[in-house]
Amino acid sequence: MKRFLSISALVLVVLAVMVFPTFAKTINVWTGFPELEPYYKWAGDEFAKTHPGVQVEVLSTSLREFEQKLVTSIPTGTGPEIFDVGPYIAIKLIDAGLLPANPEDIDSYLKSGAWSQFSIDYVTIDGKTYGLPMMNGSRAALFYNKDMFVEAGLDPDKPPTTLTDLMEMARKLTKYDEAGNVVRSGLSLRISGGGSGLTEKFRFILNNAGADLIVPTANGKWKNGFNNAAGEEALRFYIDALYKYKVDAPEVRHDSDAFVTNVTAMFMRESWVIGEVIAKNPELNYGVAPMPAGERYETLAQPWSIYMSMDGAKSKEVREFMMFLTSAEAAPQLIELSGWIPEREFDYEYLVEETPQYEVFVNPPADLGFYTDPVIPAFDEVQTKVADELMAAFLNKDLVDNPEGIAKAIDDIADLVDSILKRNNAYGK
């Protein structure tokens, strides 16, 4: 009798496993953008409805911490199956042979007509494609507080269109306490925090002033492109903002946190800020305008892709989840849950009707140009090391009305950039 019961119990266990299976597959997703975590979790729940037994686990942290964790885990096979990362990190992993080229099904999906040729070319290395462009990681624009414009006697429907206008309006928008300290910045600039992001934000000014961080050479390599009058103009813009006109200051709150809490009147960032406003200060009266022009009228275009690890690419479920994350079905949720704009072709009409601030991001002016990050392994180091030098320069009050000092600072940073390129065998003349 006991033997019969034990056999019966075993049968029941087997049946239970068959009817109520435990999760047979876990897909780990890592991101350096915490605002993407709700989207990945939503996508995981939706995906599980048609893929029973698949569970998606999401890890999000700060961008720099994520990048460091990723580049140490991927070589040892301890990283995630799927992750999103900028091209400047992805190219280093690709160059080291640590990321797989897209399998045939992913490659065909990428070339199915949902993405522009620009996006496809951007993720093509030596004739092979890597990853799927999920969102545009930049298309940065100018956010401005309309109520503060009215208060300062400025037309809320006429934001600055040039770098000169930007500084002049920032001066009118800044508020000070009785001791002359900035309590509300007219323009919030990225002046601290380190990492490649600081240099990327500096390039918003540098590029439209007419210079590039690095430029291609005739022999197919690179050299610094800012040891010139335009590079000096960009650094002078920051120094003047901080110490001559005092439209920003290290002591005040910065970036999106400052904007959504009414501590700055203007700043330049990406579309995800709209999601921040909706979540944290939905009554904020603000506009979004194209980047102010200088010698150039452009903004950064940066397809931000999701990638698979070597092991992840072997899994049918992982590949299908990659395609779901970048599908037309999921695109509205990417916008709603994170504020980021999908890189794939998508009908944005309803989006602009509901939230007009998206207009500049999805329907930019016809004459607005775009520049991109150079896709070379050394570029992340270039931006990271330049950020350290820029932070030091931003603290140097002696650079005010000091053209020789500005030129010397730019010359030193340019030498650093060229030295990095030489060390990586990427320098040319």
C-alpha positions as CSV (number, residue, x, y, z in Angstrom):
1,M,0.0,0.0,0.0
2,K,2.8,2.4,0.9
3,R,4.6,1.6,-2.4
4,F,1.4,2.3,-4.3
5,L,1.0,5.7,-2.6
6,S,4.6,6.7,-3.3
7,I,4.2,5.8,-7.0
8,S,0.9,7.8,-7.0
9,A,2.6,10.8,-5.4
10,L,5.4,10.6,-8.0
11,V,2.8,10.6,-10.8
12,L,1.1,13.6,-9.3
13,V,4.4,15.5,-9.1
14,V,5.1,14.8,-12.8
15,L,1.6,15.8,-13.8
16,A,1.9,19.0,-11.8
17,V,5.2,19.9,-13.5
18,M,3.6,19.2,-16.9
19,V,0.5,21.3,-16.1
20,F,2.2,24.0,-14.0
21,P,5.7,24.3,-15.4
22,T,8.4,26.3,-13.6
23,F,10.1,29.0,-15.6
24,A,12.2,27.1,-18.2
25,K,13.9,30.3,-19.5
26,T,15.1,33.5,-17.8
27,I,16.1,36.4,-20.0
28,N,18.3,38.9,-18.2
29,V,18.1,42.5,-19.5
30,W,20.5,45.2,-18.4
31,T,20.2,48.9,-18.9
32,G,22.0,52.1,-17.8
33,F,18.8,54.1,-18.2
34,P,16.5,53.5,-15.2
35,E,13.6,55.1,-17.0
36,L,13.7,52.1,-19.4
37,E,13.1,49.7,-16.5
38,P,9.2,50.0,-16.6
39,Y,9.3,49.4,-20.4
40,Y,11.4,46.3,-20.1
41,K,9.2,44.9,-17.4
42,W,6.0,45.6,-19.4
43,A,7.6,43.9,-22.4
44,G,8.5,40.9,-20.3
45,D,5.0,40.5,-19.0
46,E,3.5,40.8,-22.5
47,F,6.0,38.4,-24.0
48,A,5.3,35.8,-21.4
49,K,1.7,35.7,-22.5
50,T,2.7,34.1,-25.8
51,H,5.8,32.4,-24.5
52,P,4.8,30.5,-21.4
53,G,7.8,29.6,-19.2
54,V,9.8,32.7,-20.1
55,Q,10.6,35.2,-17.4
56,V,12.4,38.5,-18.0
57,E,14.6,39.9,-15.2
58,V,15.7,43.6,-15.5
59,L,18.7,45.2,-13.9
60,S,19.0,49.0,-14.2
61,T,21.6,51.3,-12.7
62,S,23.4,54.5,-13.5
63,L,24.9,54.7,-17.0
64,R,28.5,54.7,-16.0
65,E,28.1,51.9,-13.4
66,F,26.2,49.9,-16.0
67,E,28.9,50.4,-18.7
68,Q,31.6,49.3,-16.3
69,K,29.7,46.3,-15.2
70,L,28.9,45.3,-18.8
71,V,32.5,45.5,-20.1
72,T,33.7,43.3,-17.3
73,S,30.9,40.7,-17.4
74,I,30.6,40.1,-21.2
75,P,34.1,38.8,-21.6
76,T,33.6,36.2,-18.8
77,G,30.1,35.1,-20.0
78,T,28.5,36.4,-16.8
79,G,26.6,39.2,-18.4
80,P,23.0,39.5,-19.6
81,E,21.4,37.9,-22.6
82,I,20.1,41.3,-23.8
83,F,21.3,44.8,-23.0
84,D,21.1,48.3,-24.5
85,V,24.2,50.4,-24.9
86,G,25.6,53.3,-26.9
87,P,27.6,52.7,-30.1
88,Y,30.8,53.8,-28.4
89,I,30.7,50.9,-26.0
90,A,29.2,48.4,-28.5
91,I,32.0,48.9,-31.0
92,K,34.7,48.1,-28.4
93,L,32.9,44.7,-27.7
94,I,32.4,44.0,-31.4
95,D,36.1,44.9,-32.1
96,A,37.2,42.4,-29.4
97,G,35.0,39.7,-30.9
98,L,32.7,39.6,-27.8
99,L,29.4,40.3,-29.5
100,P,27.8,38.1,-32.2
101,A,26.8,39.5,-35.6
102,N,23.0,39.3,-36.0
103,P,21.7,35.8,-36.8
104,E,19.8,35.5,-40.1
105,D,16.4,36.1,-38.6
106,I,17.4,39.3,-36.8
107,D,19.3,40.6,-39.8
108,S,16.2,40.0,-42.1
109,Y,14.0,41.7,-39.5
110,L,16.3,44.7,-39.4
111,K,16.2,45.0,-43.2
112,S,12.4,44.5,-43.5
113,G,11.6,48.1,-44.1
114,A,10.9,49.3,-40.5
115,W,14.2,51.1,-40.2
116,S,15.8,53.8,-42.3
117,Q,18.9,53.0,-44.3
118,F,20.8,55.4,-42.0
119,S,19.9,53.3,-39.0
120,I,20.9,50.0,-40.8
121,D,24.2,51.5,-41.9
122,Y,24.9,52.8,-38.4
123,V,24.8,49.2,-36.9
124,T,26.7,47.7,-39.9
125,I,30.3,46.8,-39.2
126,D,32.5,45.3,-41.9
127,G,29.4,44.2,-43.8
128,K,27.6,42.6,-40.8
129,T,24.8,44.0,-38.7
130,Y,24.9,44.0,-34.9
131,G,21.9,44.6,-32.6
132,L,18.6,46.3,-33.3
133,P,18.1,50.1,-33.0
134,M,15.4,50.4,-30.4
135,M,15.3,54.2,-29.8
136,N,17.1,57.4,-30.7
137,G,19.5,58.1,-27.9
138,S,19.7,61.8,-28.6
139,R,18.1,64.2,-31.1
140,A,18.6,66.6,-28.3
141,A,16.6,69.8,-28.2
142,L,16.1,72.9,-26.1
143,F,13.6,72.7,-23.2
144,Y,12.4,76.1,-21.9
145,N,9.9,77.2,-19.3
146,K,7.2,79.4,-20.8
147,D,6.1,80.9,-17.6
148,M,9.6,82.1,-16.8
149,F,9.8,83.6,-20.3
150,V,6.7,85.7,-19.7
151,E,8.0,86.7,-16.3
152,A,11.2,87.9,-17.9
153,G,9.4,89.9,-20.6
154,L,10.2,87.3,-23.3
155,D,7.8,85.9,-25.9
156,P,7.0,82.3,-24.8
157,D,6.5,81.4,-28.4
158,K,9.9,82.7,-29.6
159,P,12.6,80.6,-27.9
160,P,16.2,81.3,-28.8
161,T,17.3,80.3,-32.3
162,T,21.0,81.1,-32.1
163,L,23.7,80.6,-29.5
164,T,23.9,84.3,-29.1
165,D,20.2,84.5,-28.4
166,L,20.5,81.6,-26.0
167,M,23.0,83.5,-23.8
168,E,21.2,86.8,-24.0
169,M,17.9,85.2,-22.9
170,A,19.6,83.2,-20.2
171,R,20.8,86.4,-18.7
172,K,17.3,87.8,-18.5
173,L,15.9,84.5,-17.1
174,T,18.5,84.1,-14.2
175,K,17.5,84.9,-10.7
176,Y,19.9,85.8,-7.9
177,D,19.7,86.2,-4.1
178,E,20.7,89.4,-2.3
179,A,24.4,88.2,-2.2
180,G,24.4,87.8,-6.0
181,N,24.3,84.0,-5.9
182,V,22.3,82.1,-8.6
183,V,19.1,80.7,-7.2
184,R,17.5,80.0,-10.6
185,S,19.7,79.4,-13.6
186,G,18.8,80.9,-16.9
187,L,20.5,78.0,-18.6
188,S,21.5,74.7,-17.0
189,L,24.7,73.3,-18.5
190,R,26.3,69.9,-17.8
191,I,29.4,70.9,-15.9
192,S,30.1,68.0,-13.6
193,G,29.5,64.3,-13.2
194,G,32.3,63.1,-15.4
195,G,32.1,60.3,-18.0
196,S,31.5,60.5,-21.7
197,G,28.0,62.1,-21.1
198,L,29.6,65.4,-20.0
199,T,31.6,65.6,-23.3
200,E,28.6,64.6,-25.3
201,K,26.6,67.6,-23.8
202,F,29.6,69.9,-24.5
203,R,29.4,68.8,-28.1
204,F,25.9,70.4,-28.3
205,I,27.7,73.7,-28.2
206,L,30.9,72.7,-29.8
207,N,29.3,71.2,-32.9
208,N,27.0,74.2,-33.6
209,A,29.9,76.5,-33.0
210,G,31.5,74.7,-36.0
211,A,33.9,72.1,-34.6
212,D,34.0,68.3,-34.0
213,L,35.6,66.4,-31.3
214,I,37.4,64.2,-33.8
215,V,37.4,64.3,-37.6
216,P,38.3,61.7,-40.3
217,T,41.6,62.0,-42.1
218,A,42.5,61.2,-45.7
219,N,44.1,57.9,-44.7
220,G,40.9,56.6,-43.1
221,K,41.9,57.5,-39.5
222,W,41.1,60.3,-37.1
223,K,42.5,63.4,-35.4
224,N,41.1,66.1,-33.1
225,G,38.8,68.6,-34.8
226,F,38.4,71.4,-32.3
227,N,41.9,73.0,-31.8
228,N,40.6,76.0,-33.6
229,A,38.5,79.2,-33.2
230,A,35.2,77.2,-33.0
231,G,36.6,75.0,-30.2
232,E,37.7,78.1,-28.3
233,E,34.3,79.7,-28.8
234,A,32.6,76.6,-27.3
235,L,34.7,76.7,-24.2
236,R,34.3,80.4,-23.9
237,F,30.5,80.0,-24.0
238,Y,30.7,77.8,-20.8
239,I,33.2,80.1,-19.0
240,D,31.1,83.2,-19.8
241,A,27.9,81.4,-18.7
242,L,29.5,80.4,-15.3
243,Y,31.6,83.5,-14.4
244,K,31.0,86.4,-16.7
245,Y,27.3,86.5,-17.1
246,K,26.6,84.0,-14.2
247,V,23.6,82.3,-15.8
248,D,24.6,79.0,-14.2
249,A,26.5,78.0,-11.2
250,P,28.0,74.8,-9.7
251,E,25.9,75.2,-6.5
252,V,22.5,75.1,-8.1
253,R,20.5,72.0,-9.2
254,H,21.1,70.9,-12.7
255,D,19.7,69.0,-15.7
256,S,16.2,67.5,-15.7
257,D,15.9,67.6,-12.0
258,A,16.3,71.4,-12.1
259,F,13.9,71.8,-15.0
260,V,11.0,69.8,-13.6
261,T,11.4,71.5,-10.2
262,N,11.5,75.1,-11.7
263,V,15.1,75.7,-10.8
264,T,16.2,76.4,-14.3
265,A,14.6,78.2,-17.2
266,M,16.3,76.3,-20.1
267,F,18.4,73.2,-20.8
268,M,19.3,70.9,-23.7
269,R,18.4,67.2,-23.4
270,E,16.7,64.3,-25.1
271,S,13.0,63.4,-25.4
272,W,12.9,61.3,-22.3
273,V,12.6,64.5,-20.3
274,I,9.0,64.8,-21.5
275,G,8.3,61.6,-19.6
276,E,10.0,63.0,-16.5
277,V,7.7,66.1,-16.7
278,I,4.6,64.0,-17.1
279,A,5.5,61.9,-14.1
280,K,6.8,64.6,-11.7
281,N,5.3,68.0,-12.7
282,P,2.5,67.5,-15.2
283,E,1.4,71.1,-14.8
284,L,4.7,72.5,-16.0
285,N,4.1,75.0,-18.8
286,Y,7.0,74.4,-21.2
287,G,8.1,74.3,-24.8
288,V,10.7,72.3,-26.7
289,A,12.6,74.0,-29.6
290,P,15.3,72.9,-32.0
291,M,18.9,73.3,-30.9
292,P,20.1,77.0,-31.2
293,A,22.3,77.5,-34.2
294,G,25.8,78.9,-34.6
295,E,28.0,78.2,-37.6
296,R,26.0,75.0,-37.9
297,Y,22.3,74.2,-37.2
298,E,22.4,70.5,-36.1
299,T,21.7,68.0,-33.4
300,L,23.1,64.7,-32.4
301,A,21.5,61.6,-34.0
302,Q,22.4,58.5,-32.1
303,P,20.5,55.2,-32.8
304,W,20.6,53.4,-29.4
305,S,20.5,49.7,-29.9
306,I,19.8,46.5,-28.0
307,Y,22.3,43.7,-28.3
308,M,22.6,40.0,-27.5
309,S,25.4,38.2,-25.8
310,M,27.0,35.2,-27.5
311,D,24.9,32.8,-25.6
312,G,21.8,34.9,-26.0
313,A,22.0,34.9,-29.7
314,K,21.7,31.1,-29.7
315,S,18.3,31.3,-28.0
316,K,15.1,31.5,-30.1
317,E,13.3,33.1,-27.2
318,V,16.0,35.8,-26.8
319,R,15.9,36.6,-30.5
320,E,12.1,36.8,-30.5
321,F,12.1,39.0,-27.4
322,M,14.6,41.3,-29.2
323,M,12.2,41.6,-32.1
324,F,9.2,42.2,-29.7
325,L,11.1,45.0,-28.0
326,T,11.6,46.8,-31.3
327,S,8.2,46.0,-32.8
328,A,5.5,48.5,-33.9
329,E,3.2,46.9,-31.2
330,A,5.6,47.9,-28.5
331,A,6.6,51.3,-29.8
332,P,3.8,53.3,-28.1
333,Q,4.6,51.7,-24.8
334,L,8.3,52.7,-25.2
335,I,7.2,56.3,-25.5
336,E,4.6,56.2,-22.8
337,L,6.7,54.4,-20.2
338,S,10.1,56.0,-20.8
339,G,9.7,59.1,-23.0
340,W,12.2,57.8,-25.5
341,I,11.4,57.9,-29.2
342,P,11.5,54.6,-31.1
343,E,14.1,54.5,-33.9
344,R,12.0,52.4,-36.2
345,E,9.4,53.9,-38.6
346,F,6.2,54.7,-36.6
347,D,3.1,56.8,-36.9
348,Y,3.6,59.7,-34.5
349,E,0.5,61.7,-35.3
350,Y,-1.4,60.7,-32.2
351,L,1.7,61.3,-30.0
352,V,2.1,64.9,-31.1
353,E,-1.7,65.5,-30.7
354,E,-1.5,64.4,-27.1
355,T,1.9,65.9,-26.3
356,P,2.9,68.8,-28.6
357,Q,6.4,68.9,-27.1
358,Y,7.3,65.8,-29.0
359,E,6.9,67.7,-32.3
360,V,10.6,68.7,-32.6
361,F,11.8,65.2,-31.9
362,V,9.6,63.4,-34.4
363,N,9.2,66.1,-37.0
364,P,12.3,68.2,-36.9
365,P,12.7,71.2,-39.2
366,A,13.7,70.3,-42.7
367,D,16.8,72.4,-42.5
368,L,18.0,70.9,-39.2
369,G,21.1,68.8,-39.8
370,F,22.3,65.8,-37.8
371,Y,25.8,64.6,-36.7
372,T,26.6,61.3,-35.1
373,D,29.1,59.6,-32.8
374,P,32.1,58.2,-34.7
375,V,31.9,54.4,-34.4
376,I,35.4,53.6,-33.4
377,P,36.7,51.7,-30.3
378,A,38.7,54.7,-29.1
379,F,35.9,57.2,-29.0
380,D,34.5,56.3,-25.5
381,E,38.0,56.8,-24.0
382,V,38.3,60.1,-25.9
383,Q,35.0,61.4,-24.5
384,T,35.7,60.1,-21.0
385,K,39.2,61.7,-20.8
386,V,38.1,64.9,-22.4
387,A,35.3,65.2,-19.7
388,D,37.9,65.2,-16.9
389,E,39.8,68.0,-18.6
390,L,36.6,70.0,-19.3
391,M,35.5,69.8,-15.6
392,A,38.8,71.2,-14.6
393,A,38.5,74.0,-17.2
394,F,35.0,74.8,-16.0
395,L,36.3,75.5,-12.5
396,N,39.0,77.9,-13.8
397,K,37.7,81.5,-13.3
398,D,40.9,82.8,-14.7
399,L,39.7,81.9,-18.2
400,V,37.2,84.8,-18.1
401,D,38.1,87.3,-20.9
402,N,41.4,85.4,-21.3
403,P,41.6,84.3,-25.0
404,E,45.2,83.1,-24.5
405,G,44.2,80.9,-21.6
406,I,41.2,79.6,-23.5
407,A,43.4,78.7,-26.5
408,K,45.9,77.0,-24.2
409,A,43.2,74.9,-22.5
410,I,41.8,73.8,-25.9
411,D,45.3,73.1,-27.2
412,D,46.1,70.9,-24.2
413,I,42.8,68.9,-24.6
414,A,43.4,68.5,-28.3
415,D,46.9,67.1,-27.6
416,L,45.3,64.6,-25.2
417,V,42.7,63.5,-27.8
418,D,45.4,62.9,-30.4
419,S,47.6,61.0,-27.9
420,I,44.6,58.6,-27.2
421,L,44.1,58.1,-30.9
422,K,47.8,57.4,-31.4
423,R,47.8,54.9,-28.6
424,N,44.9,53.1,-30.2
425,N,46.4,53.2,-33.7
426,A,43.6,55.4,-34.9
427,Y,45.5,58.7,-35.5
428,G,46.0,60.2,-38.9
429,K,47.0,63.5,-40.4
